[in-house]
């Protein structure tokens, strides 16, 4: 499994990153990878700009059927993203929100997928 990590910065959760790399038995790739990926891990903070643009950019290398895991600071943390902002941005970017979970002390993850289209 190839996971692309976007939006990494000094505030990301290194323990979570290591756990993901252990689970996939390899390193995550960055935005310069240049090939299709099975999933995207997008670290996003309120100060990062337009979430719709960030989500659309995340779709660039994502294989059909893949998921974007949007990681945002938990409510009450600096640069937390409102759940309503995610709920508004996802459909504009052509995505559906499926799951939200606390994944570390400071970060929550929201799973976003392209809606299934009838064959």
C-alpha positions in Angstrom: 0.0 0.0 0.0 1.3 3.4 -0.9 0.2 6.4 1.2 1.0 9.9 0.2 1.5 12.4 3.1 0.7 16.0 2.4 0.8 19.0 4.8 3.5 17.7 7.1 4.9 20.3 9.5 6.6 20.5 12.9 3.2 20.1 14.7 2.3 16.8 13.2 2.1 13.7 15.4 5.3 11.7 14.8 4.0 8.7 16.8 1.0 8.5 14.5 3.2 8.8 11.4 5.5 6.0 12.7 2.5 3.8 13.4 1.1 4.3 9.9 4.5 3.5 8.3 4.8 0.4 10.5 1.3 -0.7 9.4 2.1 -0.3 5.7 5.6 -1.7 6.2 7.2 1.2 4.3 7.6 5.0 4.2 4.9 7.3 3.1 5.6 9.3 0.0 5.3 13.0 -0.6 3.7 15.2 -3.2 6.6 14.7 -5.6 6.0 11.0 -5.8 4.6 11.2 -9.4 2.6 7.9 -9.4 -0.8 6.7 -8.1 -1.3 6.2 -4.4 -3.8 4.1 -2.5 -4.6 6.7 0.1 -3.7 10.3 1.0 -2.9 11.5 4.6 -3.6 15.3 4.6 -2.6 17.2 7.6 -4.8 20.4 7.6 -5.0 23.4 9.9 -7.4 26.3 9.8 -4.5 28.6 8.8 -3.6 26.4 5.8 -6.1 28.2 3.5 -9.0 27.0 1.4 -9.9 23.4 2.4 -11.7 22.7 -0.9 -8.5 23.6 -2.8 -6.5 21.3 -0.4 -8.9 18.4 -0.9 -8.9 18.8 -4.7 -5.1 18.9 -4.8 -5.1 15.7 -2.7 -7.0 13.9 -5.4 -4.2 14.4 -8.0 -2.4 11.1 -7.4 -5.2 9.1 -5.7 -6.2 5.9 -7.3 -9.9 5.4 -8.0 -11.5 3.9 -4.8 -8.8 5.4 -2.6 -9.5 7.5 0.5 -8.2 10.8 1.8 -7.6 10.8 5.6 -8.0 14.5 6.6 -6.1 15.1 9.8 -7.1 18.2 11.7 -6.3 19.6 15.1 -8.9 18.5 17.7 -11.5 21.0 18.8 -10.0 23.4 21.3 -6.5 23.0 19.9 -4.7 25.8 18.0 -5.8 26.0 14.3 -8.7 23.5 14.8 -10.9 23.2 11.8 -14.7 23.3 12.4 -16.6 20.1 11.5 -19.0 22.3 9.5 -16.1 23.5 7.3 -15.2 19.8 6.5 -18.9 19.0 5.9 -19.2 21.9 3.5 -15.8 21.4 1.7 -16.1 17.7 1.1 -19.0 17.7 -1.4 -17.7 20.7 -3.2 -14.4 18.7 -3.8 -16.5 15.7 -5.0 -16.0 13.7 -1.8 -18.2 12.1 0.9 -17.4 12.1 4.6 -17.6 8.5 6.0 -15.8 8.4 9.4 -14.3 10.7 12.0 -12.1 9.5 14.8 -9.7 10.8 17.4 -6.3 9.4 16.3 -4.0 11.0 18.8 -3.9 13.4 21.7 -4.1 16.5 19.4 -5.4 15.2 16.1 -8.7 13.9 14.6 -9.0 12.1 11.3 -11.9 12.3 8.9 -12.1 9.7 6.1 -13.2 11.1 2.7 -14.0 9.1 -0.4 -15.3 9.8 -3.9 -19.0 8.8 -4.0 -19.7 5.5 -5.7 -21.1 6.0 -9.2 -23.6 3.5 -10.7 -21.9 1.2 -13.3 
